Amino acid sequence: MAGLMKMLVAGVVDGVLKEILKKSGTGTTKRTRRQARTPTGVVTGLVKDAIIKAMAPKKQVSRKRTAAARSKQKRV
C-alpha cells in the first residue's frame, strides 16, 4: 500500500514539474554563440588608441567667480 502511494505521489510530482517547465520555457536548450576574436595588429592598435584618445574626457576649466559668489565665500 505504501509503495502504491509513493508511486502515485511521484507520478503527480513528475507531471506537475513537466508542466511547469514546459510553460516557463526553462526546459528548452539555447544555442550558444561563438565569441568573436578581437583583431590584433599594428593598424588595429593605432585605431584603438585613436578612438580612446577621441573619447577621453575633457579637463575641467576653472571659471571665474561672480561678485556675489566671492562675497558669499568671504562670509563663510
C-alpha distances in whole Angstrom, upper triangle without the diagonal:
4,5,5,6,9,10,11,12,14,15,17,19,20,21,23,25,26,27,29,30,32,33,35,36,35,34,37,39,43,46,48,51,54,56,59,62,65,68,70,74,77,77,74,75,78,76,73,76,78,75,74,78,78,75,76,76,80,81,82,85,87,88,91,91,92,95,92,90,92,93,90,89,92,91,88
4,5,5,6,9,10,11,12,14,15,16,18,20,21,22,24,26,27,28,30,32,33,34,33,31,35,37,41,44,45,49,51,53,57,59,62,65,68,71,74,75,71,72,75,73,71,73,75,72,71,75,75,72,73,73,77,78,79,82,84,85,88,87,89,92,89,86,89,90,86,86,89,88,85
4,5,5,6,9,10,10,12,14,15,16,18,20,21,22,24,26,27,28,30,32,33,31,29,33,35,38,41,43,47,49,51,55,57,60,63,65,69,72,73,69,70,73,71,69,71,73,70,70,73,74,71,72,72,76,77,78,82,83,85,88,87,89,92,89,86,89,90,87,86,89,88,85
4,5,5,6,9,10,11,12,14,15,17,19,20,21,23,24,26,27,29,30,32,31,29,32,34,38,41,43,47,49,51,55,57,60,64,66,70,73,73,70,71,74,72,69,72,74,71,70,74,74,71,72,72,76,78,78,82,84,85,88,87,89,92,89,87,89,90,87,86,90,89,86
4,5,5,6,8,10,11,12,14,15,17,18,20,21,23,24,26,27,29,30,29,28,31,34,37,40,42,46,48,50,54,57,59,63,65,69,72,72,69,69,72,70,68,70,72,69,68,72,72,69,70,70,74,75,76,79,81,82,85,85,86,89,86,84,86,87,84,83,87,86,82
4,5,5,6,9,10,11,12,14,15,16,18,20,21,22,24,26,27,28,27,25,29,31,34,37,39,43,45,47,51,53,56,60,62,66,69,69,65,66,69,68,65,67,69,66,65,69,69,66,67,68,71,73,73,77,79,80,83,83,84,87,84,82,84,85,82,81,85,84,80
4,6,5,6,9,10,10,12,14,15,16,18,20,21,22,24,26,27,26,24,27,29,33,36,38,41,44,46,50,52,55,58,61,65,68,68,64,65,69,67,64,67,69,66,65,69,69,66,67,68,71,73,74,77,79,80,84,83,85,88,85,83,85,86,83,82,86,85,82
4,6,5,6,9,10,11,12,14,16,17,19,20,21,23,25,26,25,24,27,29,33,36,38,42,45,47,50,53,56,59,62,66,69,69,65,66,69,67,64,67,69,66,65,69,69,66,67,67,71,73,73,77,79,80,83,82,84,87,84,82,84,86,82,82,85,84,81
4,5,5,6,9,10,11,12,14,15,16,18,20,21,23,24,23,22,25,28,31,35,37,40,43,45,49,51,54,57,60,63,67,67,63,64,67,65,62,65,66,63,63,66,66,63,64,64,68,70,70,74,75,77,80,79,81,83,81,78,81,82,79,78,82,80,77
4,5,5,6,9,10,11,12,14,15,16,18,20,21,22,21,19,23,25,29,32,34,37,40,42,46,48,51,54,57,60,64,64,60,61,64,62,59,62,64,61,60,64,64,61,62,63,66,68,69,72,74,75,79,78,80,82,80,77,80,81,78,78,81,80,77
4,5,5,6,9,10,11,12,14,15,16,18,20,21,21,19,22,24,28,31,33,37,40,42,45,48,51,54,57,61,64,64,60,61,64,62,60,63,64,61,61,64,64,61,63,63,67,69,69,73,75,76,79,79,81,83,81,78,81,83,79,79,82,81,78
4,5,5,6,9,10,11,12,14,15,17,18,20,20,18,22,25,28,31,33,37,40,42,46,48,51,54,57,61,64,64,60,61,64,62,59,62,64,60,60,63,63,60,62,62,65,67,68,71,73,74,77,77,78,81,79,76,79,80,77,77,80,79,76
4,5,5,6,9,10,11,12,14,15,16,18,17,16,20,22,26,29,31,34,37,39,43,46,48,52,54,58,61,61,57,58,61,59,56,59,61,57,57,60,60,57,58,59,62,64,65,68,70,71,74,74,75,78,76,73,76,77,74,73,77,76,73
4,6,5,6,9,10,11,12,14,15,16,16,14,17,20,23,26,28,32,35,37,41,43,46,49,52,56,59,59,55,56,59,57,55,58,59,56,55,59,59,56,58,58,62,64,64,68,70,71,74,74,76,79,76,74,77,78,75,74,78,77,74
4,6,5,6,9,10,11,12,14,15,16,14,17,20,23,27,29,32,36,38,41,44,47,50,53,57,60,59,56,57,60,58,55,58,60,56,56,60,59,56,58,59,62,64,65,68,70,71,75,74,76,79,77,74,77,78,75,75,78,77,75
4,5,5,6,9,10,11,12,14,14,13,17,20,23,26,29,32,35,37,41,44,46,49,52,56,59,58,55,56,59,56,54,57,58,55,54,58,57,54,56,56,60,62,62,66,67,69,72,71,73,76,73,71,74,75,72,71,75,74,71
4,5,5,6,8,10,11,12,11,10,14,17,20,23,25,29,32,34,37,40,43,46,49,53,56,55,52,53,55,53,51,54,55,52,51,55,55,51,53,53,57,59,60,63,65,66,70,69,71,74,72,69,72,73,70,69,73,72,69
4,6,5,6,9,10,11,10,9,12,15,18,21,24,27,30,33,36,39,42,45,48,52,55,54,51,52,55,52,50,53,55,51,51,55,54,51,53,54,57,60,60,64,66,67,70,70,72,75,73,70,73,75,71,71,75,74,71
4,5,5,6,9,10,11,10,13,16,19,23,25,28,32,34,37,40,43,46,49,53,56,55,51,53,55,53,51,54,55,51,51,55,54,51,53,54,57,59,60,63,65,66,70,69,71,74,72,69,72,74,70,70,74,73,70
4,5,5,6,8,9,9,12,16,18,22,24,27,30,32,35,39,41,44,47,51,54,53,49,51,53,51,48,51,52,49,49,52,52,49,50,51,54,56,57,60,62,63,66,66,67,70,68,66,69,70,67,67,70,69,67
4,5,5,6,6,5,9,12,15,18,20,24,27,29,32,35,38,41,44,48,51,50,46,48,50,48,46,49,50,46,46,50,49,46,48,49,52,54,55,59,61,62,65,65,67,70,68,65,68,70,67,66,70,69,66
4,6,5,7,6,8,12,14,18,21,24,27,29,32,36,38,41,45,48,51,50,47,48,51,48,46,49,50,47,47,51,50,47,49,50,53,56,57,60,62,63,67,67,68,71,69,67,70,71,68,68,72,71,68
4,6,8,9,10,14,16,20,22,25,28,30,33,37,39,42,45,49,52,51,47,49,51,48,46,49,50,46,46,50,49,46,48,49,52,54,55,58,60,61,64,64,66,69,67,64,67,69,66,66,69,69,66
4,6,8,9,12,14,18,20,22,26,27,31,34,36,39,42,46,49,48,44,45,48,45,43,46,47,43,43,47,46,43,45,45,49,51,51,55,57,58,61,61,63,66,64,61,64,66,63,62,66,66,63
4,5,6,9,10,14,16,19,23,25,28,31,33,37,40,43,46,45,42,43,46,43,41,44,45,42,42,45,45,42,44,44,48,50,51,55,57,58,62,62,63,66,64,62,65,67,64,63,67,67,64
4,6,8,10,13,15,18,22,23,27,30,32,35,38,42,45,44,41,42,45,42,40,43,44,41,41,44,44,41,43,43,47,49,50,54,56,57,61,61,63,66,64,61,64,66,63,62,66,66,63
4,7,10,13,15,19,22,24,27,30,33,36,39,43,46,46,42,43,46,44,42,45,46,43,43,47,46,44,46,46,50,52,53,57,59,61,64,64,66,69,68,65,68,70,66,66,70,69,66
4,7,10,13,16,19,22,25,28,31,34,37,41,44,43,40,41,44,42,40,43,44,41,41,45,44,42,44,45,49,51,53,56,58,60,63,64,66,69,67,65,67,69,66,66,70,70,67
4,7,9,13,16,18,22,25,27,31,34,37,40,40,37,38,41,39,37,40,41,38,39,42,42,40,42,43,47,49,51,54,57,59,62,63,65,68,67,64,66,69,66,65,69,69,66
4,6,9,13,15,18,21,24,27,30,34,37,36,33,35,38,35,33,37,38,35,35,39,39,36,39,40,44,46,48,51,54,56,59,60,62,65,64,61,64,66,64,63,66,67,64
4,6,10,13,15,19,22,24,28,31,34,34,31,32,35,33,31,35,36,33,34,38,37,35,38,39,43,46,48,51,54,56,59,60,62,66,65,62,64,67,64,63,67,67,65
4,7,9,12,15,18,21,24,28,31,31,27,29,32,30,28,32,33,30,31,35,34,32,35,36,40,43,45,48,51,53,57,58,60,63,63,60,62,64,62,61,65,65,62
4,6,9,12,15,18,21,25,28,27,24,26,29,27,25,28,30,27,28,32,31,30,32,34,38,40,43,46,49,51,55,56,58,62,61,58,60,63,61,59,63,64,61
4,6,9,12,15,18,22,25,25,21,23,26,25,23,26,28,26,26,30,30,29,31,33,37,40,42,45,49,51,54,56,58,62,61,58,60,63,61,60,63,64,62
4,6,9,12,15,19,22,22,19,20,23,21,20,23,25,22,23,27,27,25,28,30,34,36,39,42,45,47,51,53,55,59,58,55,57,60,58,56,60,61,58
4,6,9,12,16,19,18,15,17,20,18,17,20,22,20,21,24,25,24,26,29,32,35,38,41,44,46,50,52,54,58,58,55,57,60,58,56,60,61,58
4,6,9,13,16,16,13,15,18,17,15,19,20,19,20,23,24,23,25,28,31,34,37,40,43,46,50,52,54,58,58,55,56,60,58,56,59,61,58
4,6,10,13,13,10,11,14,13,11,15,17,15,16,19,20,20,22,25,28,31,34,37,40,43,46,48,51,55,55,52,53,57,55,53,56,58,56
4,7,10,10,7,9,12,11,11,14,16,15,16,19,20,20,22,26,29,31,35,37,41,43,47,49,52,56,56,53,54,58,56,54,58,59,57
4,7,8,6,7,11,11,10,13,15,15,16,19,20,21,22,26,29,31,34,37,40,43,47,49,52,56,56,53,54,58,56,54,57,59,57
4,6,5,6,9,10,11,12,14,16,17,18,20,21,23,26,29,31,35,37,40,43,47,49,52,56,56,53,54,58,57,55,58,60,58
4,6,5,6,9,10,11,12,14,16,17,18,20,21,25,27,29,33,35,38,41,45,47,50,54,55,52,53,56,55,53,56,59,56
4,5,5,6,9,10,11,12,14,15,17,18,20,24,26,28,32,34,37,40,43,46,49,53,54,51,52,55,54,53,56,58,56
4,5,5,6,9,10,10,12,14,15,16,18,22,24,27,30,33,36,39,42,45,48,51,52,49,50,54,53,51,54,56,54
4,5,5,6,9,10,11,12,14,15,16,20,22,25,28,31,34,37,40,43,46,50,50,47,48,52,51,49,52,54,52
4,5,5,6,9,10,10,12,14,15,19,21,23,27,29,32,35,39,41,44,48,49,46,47,50,50,48,51,53,51
4,5,5,6,9,10,11,12,14,18,20,23,26,28,32,34,38,41,43,47,48,45,46,50,49,47,50,52,51
4,5,5,6,9,10,11,12,16,18,21,25,27,31,33,37,39,42,46,46,43,44,48,47,45,48,50,48
4,5,5,6,9,10,10,14,16,19,22,25,28,31,34,37,40,43,44,41,42,46,45,43,46,48,46
4,5,5,6,9,10,14,15,18,21,23,27,29,33,36,38,42,43,40,41,45,44,42,45,48,46
4,5,5,6,9,12,14,17,21,23,27,29,32,35,38,41,42,39,40,44,43,41,45,47,45
4,5,5,6,10,12,15,18,21,24,27,31,33,36,40,40,37,38,42,41,39,42,44,42
4,5,5,9,10,13,16,19,22,25,28,31,34,37,38,35,36,40,39,37,40,43,41
4,6,9,10,13,16,18,22,24,28,30,33,36,37,35,36,39,39,37,40,42,41
4,6,9,12,15,18,21,23,27,29,32,36,36,33,35,38,37,35,39,41,39
4,6,9,12,15,19,21,25,27,30,33,34,31,32,36,35,33,36,38,36
4,7,9,12,15,18,22,24,26,30,30,27,29,32,31,29,33,35,33
4,6,9,12,15,18,21,24,27,28,25,26,30,29,27,30,33,31
4,6,9,12,16,18,22,25,26,23,24,27,26,24,27,30,28
4,6,9,13,15,18,21,22,19,20,24,23,21,24,26,25
4,6,10,13,16,19,20,17,18,22,22,20,23,25,24
4,7,9,13,16,17,14,15,18,18,16,19,22,21
4,6,9,13,14,12,12,16,16,15,18,20,20
4,7,9,12,10,10,13,14,13,15,18,19
4,7,8,6,6,10,11,10,12,15,15
4,5,5,6,9,10,11,13,15,16
4,5,5,6,9,10,11,13,15
4,5,5,6,9,10,11,13
4,5,5,6,9,10,11
4,5,5,6,9,10
4,5,5,6,9
4,5,5,7
4,5,5
4,6
4
